[in-house]
Amino acid sequence: MTPTLAVSGLSKRFDNVIALSDVTLDVAAGEVVAVLGPSGSGKSTLFRCITRLTEPDAGRIRVDGQAIDALAPATLRRARGDIGVVFQQFNLVRRRSALANVMTARLPSLPLWRVALGRYPQALREQAAEALRAVDLDAQRDQRADTLSGGQQQRVAIARALMQESLVLLADEPVASLDPHAARMVLALMRRLAKSRGLAVLCTLHQPHLAAEFADRTLHMRSGRIVSGGDQA
């Protein structure tokens, strides 16, 4: 079966520093793959190259069989909708409600006047509410983001990624700023969504014990290379 996300021979150099060197990996629908490695090992650069926020020097990137690396800018913007991204910092609009933050995933498709006035179509509101229900935040839909706990804010960020109806979810250190209980809740949620929605989840972590518990496979990066990986017990 063709993997949902397939990366082969991905390389990136910044001046004399090799950030990525011939990285090859794949993630199937419904699978959670964790990438472990020390700071500076290339994990964040890998994610930026997959989304082409940073242009790789070489390599192929395919999402559901489509060659992301070969797309022109206009087509790339549409294709990025297939890749949801969750960051360590949440990146929420603090004064907006959880519901409004989730709806920002669809801003590129809305007329500017609707965005400026906050007049979102009812169908969009209902879809955002459903995304919040999927992450168990229905009761907090109208609550301001800056009044939510760290774990709740990260779940809003995941709901925002779901709102894109993405095939792939990239989670870059999604639990680094959370307490152990909240971290486990967020990772359990991501695993549940992967299985129930057929998402291909690629997640960077610093905690090997969490990778062992929640990931189907773990890859290890060092100096821009994948140095080991395998199935979880």
Contacts in CASP RR format, 6 or more apart in sequence:
PFRMAT RR
TARGET T0000
AUTHOR 0000-0000-0000
METHOD contacts of the structure
MODEL  1
MTPTLAVSGLSKRFDNVIALSDVTLDVAAGEVVAVLGPSGSGKSTLFRCI
TRLTEPDAGRIRVDGQAIDALAPATLRRARGDIGVVFQQFNLVRRRSALA
NVMTARLPSLPLWRVALGRYPQALREQAAEALRAVDLDAQRDQRADTLSG
GQQQRVAIARALMQESLVLLADEPVASLDPHAARMVLALMRRLAKSRGLA
VLCTLHQPHLAAEFADRTLHMRSGRIVSGGDQA
1 28 0 8 1.000
2 64 0 8 1.000
2 65 0 8 1.000
3 26 0 8 1.000
3 27 0 8 1.000
3 28 0 8 1.000
3 29 0 8 1.000
3 200 0 8 1.000
4 27 0 8 1.000
4 28 0 8 1.000
4 29 0 8 1.000
4 63 0 8 1.000
4 64 0 8 1.000
4 167 0 8 1.000
4 168 0 8 1.000
4 200 0 8 1.000
5 25 0 8 1.000
5 26 0 8 1.000
5 27 0 8 1.000
5 50 0 8 1.000
5 62 0 8 1.000
5 63 0 8 1.000
5 167 0 8 1.000
5 168 0 8 1.000
5 200 0 8 1.000
5 202 0 8 1.000
6 26 0 8 1.000
6 60 0 8 1.000
6 61 0 8 1.000
6 62 0 8 1.000
6 65 0 8 1.000
7 23 0 8 1.000
7 24 0 8 1.000
7 25 0 8 1.000
7 26 0 8 1.000
7 46 0 8 1.000
7 50 0 8 1.000
7 59 0 8 1.000
7 60 0 8 1.000
7 61 0 8 1.000
7 62 0 8 1.000
8 24 0 8 1.000
8 59 0 8 1.000
8 60 0 8 1.000
9 22 0 8 1.000
9 23 0 8 1.000
9 24 0 8 1.000
9 58 0 8 1.000
9 59 0 8 1.000
9 60 0 8 1.000
10 20 0 8 1.000
10 22 0 8 1.000
10 23 0 8 1.000
10 24 0 8 1.000
10 46 0 8 1.000
10 49 0 8 1.000
10 50 0 8 1.000
10 56 0 8 1.000
10 58 0 8 1.000
10 59 0 8 1.000
10 60 0 8 1.000
10 61 0 8 1.000
11 18 0 8 1.000
11 20 0 8 1.000
11 21 0 8 1.000
11 22 0 8 1.000
11 23 0 8 1.000
11 56 0 8 1.000
11 57 0 8 1.000
11 58 0 8 1.000
11 59 0 8 1.000
12 18 0 8 1.000
12 19 0 8 1.000
12 20 0 8 1.000
12 45 0 8 1.000
12 49 0 8 1.000
12 54 0 8 1.000
12 56 0 8 1.000
12 57 0 8 1.000
13 19 0 8 1.000
13 57 0 8 1.000
18 223 0 8 1.000
18 224 0 8 1.000
19 42 0 8 1.000
19 45 0 8 1.000
19 224 0 8 1.000
20 42 0 8 1.000
20 45 0 8 1.000
20 46 0 8 1.000
20 49 0 8 1.000
20 56 0 8 1.000
20 224 0 8 1.000
20 225 0 8 1.000
21 223 0 8 1.000
21 224 0 8 1.000
21 225 0 8 1.000
22 225 0 8 1.000
23 46 0 8 1.000
23 221 0 8 1.000
23 224 0 8 1.000
23 225 0 8 1.000
23 226 0 8 1.000
24 226 0 8 1.000
25 33 0 8 1.000
25 202 0 8 1.000
25 219 0 8 1.000
25 226 0 8 1.000
27 33 0 8 1.000
27 168 0 8 1.000
27 200 0 8 1.000
27 201 0 8 1.000
27 202 0 8 1.000
28 200 0 8 1.000
29 167 0 8 1.000
29 198 0 8 1.000
29 199 0 8 1.000
29 200 0 8 1.000
30 194 0 8 1.000
30 195 0 8 1.000
30 197 0 8 1.000
30 198 0 8 1.000
30 199 0 8 1.000
30 200 0 8 1.000
30 201 0 8 1.000
31 194 0 8 1.000
31 200 0 8 1.000
31 201 0 8 1.000
31 216 0 8 1.000
31 217 0 8 1.000
32 190 0 8 1.000
32 191 0 8 1.000
32 194 0 8 1.000
32 201 0 8 1.000
32 203 0 8 1.000
32 214 0 8 1.000
32 215 0 8 1.000
32 216 0 8 1.000
33 201 0 8 1.000
33 202 0 8 1.000
33 203 0 8 1.000
33 215 0 8 1.000
33 216 0 8 1.000
33 217 0 8 1.000
33 218 0 8 1.000
33 219 0 8 1.000
34 203 0 8 1.000
34 204 0 8 1.000
34 205 0 8 1.000
34 210 0 8 1.000
34 211 0 8 1.000
34 214 0 8 1.000
34 215 0 8 1.000
34 217 0 8 1.000
34 218 0 8 1.000
34 219 0 8 1.000
35 43 0 8 1.000
35 46 0 8 1.000
35 202 0 8 1.000
35 203 0 8 1.000
35 204 0 8 1.000
35 205 0 8 1.000
35 218 0 8 1.000
35 219 0 8 1.000
35 220 0 8 1.000
35 221 0 8 1.000
36 204 0 8 1.000
36 205 0 8 1.000
36 206 0 8 1.000
36 208 0 8 1.000
36 211 0 8 1.000
36 218 0 8 1.000
36 219 0 8 1.000
36 220 0 8 1.000
36 221 0 8 1.000
37 43 0 8 1.000
37 204 0 8 1.000
37 206 0 8 1.000
37 220 0 8 1.000
37 221 0 8 1.000
37 222 0 8 1.000
38 222 0 8 1.000
41 221 0 8 1.000
41 222 0 8 1.000
41 223 0 8 1.000
41 224 0 8 1.000
42 221 0 8 1.000
42 224 0 8 1.000
43 172 0 8 1.000
43 173 0 8 1.000
43 204 0 8 1.000
43 221 0 8 1.000
44 172 0 8 1.000
44 173 0 8 1.000
44 204 0 8 1.000
45 54 0 8 1.000
45 224 0 8 1.000
46 221 0 8 1.000
46 224 0 8 1.000
47 85 0 8 1.000
47 170 0 8 1.000
47 172 0 8 1.000
47 202 0 8 1.000
47 204 0 8 1.000
48 54 0 8 1.000
49 55 0 8 1.000
49 56 0 8 1.000
49 61 0 8 1.000
50 61 0 8 1.000
50 68 0 8 1.000
50 83 0 8 1.000
50 170 0 8 1.000
50 202 0 8 1.000
51 80 0 8 1.000
51 83 0 8 1.000
51 85 0 8 1.000
51 170 0 8 1.000
52 61 0 8 1.000
52 68 0 8 1.000
52 69 0 8 1.000
52 76 0 8 1.000
52 80 0 8 1.000
56 69 0 8 1.000
59 69 0 8 1.000
60 67 0 8 1.000
60 69 0 8 1.000
61 67 0 8 1.000
61 68 0 8 1.000
61 69 0 8 1.000
62 68 0 8 1.000
63 79 0 8 1.000
63 82 0 8 1.000
63 83 0 8 1.000
63 167 0 8 1.000
63 168 0 8 1.000
64 82 0 8 1.000
64 167 0 8 1.000
66 79 0 8 1.000
66 82 0 8 1.000
68 76 0 8 1.000
68 79 0 8 1.000
71 79 0 8 1.000
77 108 0 8 1.000
81 164 0 8 1.000
81 165 0 8 1.000
81 166 0 8 1.000
82 164 0 8 1.000
82 166 0 8 1.000
82 167 0 8 1.000
82 168 0 8 1.000
83 166 0 8 1.000
83 167 0 8 1.000
83 168 0 8 1.000
83 169 0 8 1.000
83 170 0 8 1.000
84 161 0 8 1.000
84 164 0 8 1.000
84 166 0 8 1.000
84 168 0 8 1.000
84 169 0 8 1.000
84 170 0 8 1.000
85 161 0 8 1.000
85 169 0 8 1.000
85 170 0 8 1.000
85 171 0 8 1.000
85 172 0 8 1.000
86 154 0 8 1.000
86 157 0 8 1.000
86 158 0 8 1.000
86 161 0 8 1.000
86 169 0 8 1.000
86 170 0 8 1.000
86 171 0 8 1.000
86 172 0 8 1.000
86 174 0 8 1.000
87 157 0 8 1.000
87 172 0 8 1.000
87 173 0 8 1.000
87 174 0 8 1.000
88 172 0 8 1.000
88 173 0 8 1.000
88 174 0 8 1.000
88 176 0 8 1.000
88 177 0 8 1.000
89 177 0 8 1.000
90 145 0 8 1.000
90 150 0 8 1.000
90 153 0 8 1.000
90 154 0 8 1.000
90 156 0 8 1.000
90 157 0 8 1.000
91 157 0 8 1.000
92 101 0 8 1.000
92 145 0 8 1.000
92 153 0 8 1.000
92 156 0 8 1.000
92 157 0 8 1.000
93 100 0 8 1.000
93 101 0 8 1.000
93 104 0 8 1.000
93 145 0 8 1.000
94 144 0 8 1.000
94 145 0 8 1.000
94 146 0 8 1.000
95 144 0 8 1.000
95 145 0 8 1.000
95 146 0 8 1.000
96 144 0 8 1.000
96 145 0 8 1.000
97 141 0 8 1.000
97 142 0 8 1.000
97 143 0 8 1.000
97 144 0 8 1.000
97 145 0 8 1.000
98 132 0 8 1.000
98 137 0 8 1.000
98 140 0 8 1.000
98 141 0 8 1.000
98 142 0 8 1.000
98 143 0 8 1.000
98 144 0 8 1.000
98 145 0 8 1.000
98 148 0 8 1.000
98 152 0 8 1.000
98 156 0 8 1.000
98 159 0 8 1.000
99 125 0 8 1.000
99 128 0 8 1.000
99 129 0 8 1.000
99 132 0 8 1.000
99 141 0 8 1.000
99 142 0 8 1.000
100 118 0 8 1.000
100 120 0 8 1.000
101 145 0 8 1.000
101 156 0 8 1.000
101 157 0 8 1.000
101 160 0 8 1.000
102 128 0 8 1.000
102 131 0 8 1.000
102 132 0 8 1.000
102 156 0 8 1.000
102 159 0 8 1.000
102 160 0 8 1.000
102 163 0 8 1.000
103 120 0 8 1.000
103 124 0 8 1.000
103 125 0 8 1.000
103 128 0 8 1.000
103 163 0 8 1.000
104 160 0 8 1.000
105 160 0 8 1.000
105 161 0 8 1.000
105 163 0 8 1.000
105 164 0 8 1.000
106 124 0 8 1.000
106 163 0 8 1.000
106 164 0 8 1.000
107 115 0 8 1.000
110 120 0 8 1.000
110 124 0 8 1.000
113 119 0 8 1.000
114 120 0 8 1.000
114 121 0 8 1.000
127 163 0 8 1.000
128 141 0 8 1.000
128 159 0 8 1.000
128 163 0 8 1.000
129 138 0 8 1.000
129 141 0 8 1.000
131 159 0 8 1.000
131 160 0 8 1.000
131 162 0 8 1.000
131 163 0 8 1.000
132 138 0 8 1.000
132 140 0 8 1.000
132 141 0 8 1.000
132 156 0 8 1.000
132 159 0 8 1.000
134 159 0 8 1.000
134 162 0 8 1.000
134 193 0 8 1.000
135 155 0 8 1.000
135 156 0 8 1.000
135 158 0 8 1.000
135 159 0 8 1.000
135 162 0 8 1.000
135 189 0 8 1.000
135 193 0 8 1.000
136 155 0 8 1.000
136 189 0 8 1.000
137 152 0 8 1.000
137 155 0 8 1.000
137 156 0 8 1.000
137 159 0 8 1.000
140 148 0 8 1.000
140 152 0 8 1.000
145 153 0 8 1.000
145 156 0 8 1.000
148 156 0 8 1.000
149 182 0 8 1.000
150 177 0 8 1.000
150 178 0 8 1.000
150 182 0 8 1.000
151 178 0 8 1.000
151 182 0 8 1.000
151 185 0 8 1.000
151 186 0 8 1.000
154 174 0 8 1.000
154 175 0 8 1.000
154 178 0 8 1.000
154 182 0 8 1.000
154 186 0 8 1.000
155 185 0 8 1.000
155 186 0 8 1.000
155 189 0 8 1.000
157 174 0 8 1.000
158 169 0 8 1.000
158 174 0 8 1.000
158 186 0 8 1.000
158 189 0 8 1.000
158 190 0 8 1.000
158 193 0 8 1.000
161 169 0 8 1.000
162 193 0 8 1.000
162 197 0 8 1.000
166 199 0 8 1.000
167 199 0 8 1.000
167 200 0 8 1.000
168 199 0 8 1.000
168 200 0 8 1.000
168 201 0 8 1.000
168 202 0 8 1.000
169 190 0 8 1.000
169 193 0 8 1.000
169 194 0 8 1.000
169 199 0 8 1.000
169 200 0 8 1.000
169 201 0 8 1.000
169 202 0 8 1.000
170 202 0 8 1.000
170 203 0 8 1.000
171 190 0 8 1.000
171 201 0 8 1.000
171 202 0 8 1.000
171 203 0 8 1.000
171 204 0 8 1.000
172 204 0 8 1.000
173 204 0 8 1.000
173 205 0 8 1.000
173 206 0 8 1.000
174 186 0 8 1.000
174 187 0 8 1.000
174 190 0 8 1.000
174 203 0 8 1.000
175 182 0 8 1.000
175 183 0 8 1.000
175 186 0 8 1.000
175 187 0 8 1.000
175 205 0 8 1.000
175 207 0 8 1.000
175 210 0 8 1.000
176 206 0 8 1.000
178 186 0 8 1.000
183 207 0 8 1.000
183 210 0 8 1.000
184 210 0 8 1.000
184 213 0 8 1.000
187 203 0 8 1.000
187 210 0 8 1.000
187 213 0 8 1.000
187 214 0 8 1.000
188 214 0 8 1.000
190 201 0 8 1.000
190 203 0 8 1.000
190 214 0 8 1.000
191 201 0 8 1.000
191 214 0 8 1.000
193 199 0 8 1.000
193 201 0 8 1.000
194 200 0 8 1.000
194 201 0 8 1.000
203 215 0 8 1.000
205 211 0 8 1.000
208 218 0 8 1.000
211 218 0 8 1.000
212 218 0 8 1.000
212 232 0 8 1.000
212 233 0 8 1.000
215 232 0 8 1.000
216 231 0 8 1.000
216 232 0 8 1.000
217 229 0 8 1.000
217 230 0 8 1.000
217 231 0 8 1.000
217 232 0 8 1.000
218 229 0 8 1.000
218 230 0 8 1.000
218 232 0 8 1.000
219 226 0 8 1.000
219 228 0 8 1.000
219 229 0 8 1.000
219 230 0 8 1.000
220 226 0 8 1.000
220 227 0 8 1.000
220 228 0 8 1.000
220 229 0 8 1.000
221 227 0 8 1.000
END
